[in-house]
Amino acid sequence: MLRLIFLAVGTLVAALIWAVLVFFSVSEGWIRTPLASSDTPDAFVAAARRLAEEESVGTLSLMLIEDGDRAGGFDISAGAPVDEDSVFQVASLSKWLTAWGVMVLAEEGAVDLDAPVETYLTRWTLPESEFDPSGVTLRRLLSHTAGLSDGLGYDGFDSAGDVQSLEESLTRAEDASPGNDGAVRIGAEPGSGWDYSGGGYTLMQLVIEEVSGDAFSEFMEARIFEPLGMNRTTFDYARAQDLGFAENYTPEGATEPYRHYTALGAASLFTTTADMARFIEAQTDEDGQDVLSEETLELMRTPHASQLGADIWGLGVMLYAPNGHGGHIIGHDGNNEPAINTAARFDPATGDGIVVLETGSRLLATRLAGEWVFWKTGKVDNLMFALAIERMLLWIAGGALLILIGGAWIGWRGSRKPRA
């Protein structure tokens, strides 16, 4: 009997060791190899292009930034040609720029990041709940820690005539993504944890309008895009259309129009790889832009939310991986129907970055940007780890099952041996 107990314990320990080894192999990149074998920008661009040409069924534009300067890129399309000035709708990547709009008002003293957000609202108010709404602040909205439980996700509208008002959308978004009822409400104690909220950014879109007195798209154009020289970037659908859209592809290779949104700040920025490169380049030198101070940029990069012990969010930016210099690779990704996927990564310590805008593949831009992070740092970024979780769990379960079967077989064989 004692032998069987030792065998059972040993089998369980072996299964646990297997699970730990698989987890760290995935999270630390022990079994990964960089996309490019050389550390030169040209090598990465060439490797990224090979991967994109194998998997893209639509449009894709990639630009690499080294030490604050453009270092190469490429553009591919299944249809009409695209280039660095082609306009893409970039889904949740919009939130990074919207956060800059909020921080401009904060620097001016027009808003306090830690005041109740309702201080700045006259057109709409948070619905009653069991939680104190005074805990919903701009700082927490920016970092997805305000306790909002909407989980939005917006699918957009077929035409401009279908678009709701901001107030209607906040009360219940008719274009809520599947699985969400579209209501922006407090579902948890503000500040108690991280929960992604597109509705929080729609609420900040309203704050910008209320405080500035301007339409959101006009404020962003005048205060962010024009000063940064982002001349082909806008939240205005009609203007973006005039600038010239990159075609919007489905995963099946068909094209369809870009959709219209109420939630501009959360989901409907239009921009180009060249303009997003300008946005990143402007953050590499405090004298390169006068929109936000270096102190504010540092604050935005400071961890404000974590999961499983890993820092994952600042103020308006994702924290993808440690950069080896005491900070993080930062940026944002975007995904929306039918297959819009966008990604931007930036290392403030080195001035290096990448921008990938694409349609037709649900995760190709995120994968290419994640490969860039690993190529640069040897670290698996948080989104790449999230994408690998399902496969990791299958490996853990499969290996543990084999170990348990092996232990049971050994025990069975041992029990069949004749006793002396």
Disulfide bonds with the S-S distance in Angstrom:
none
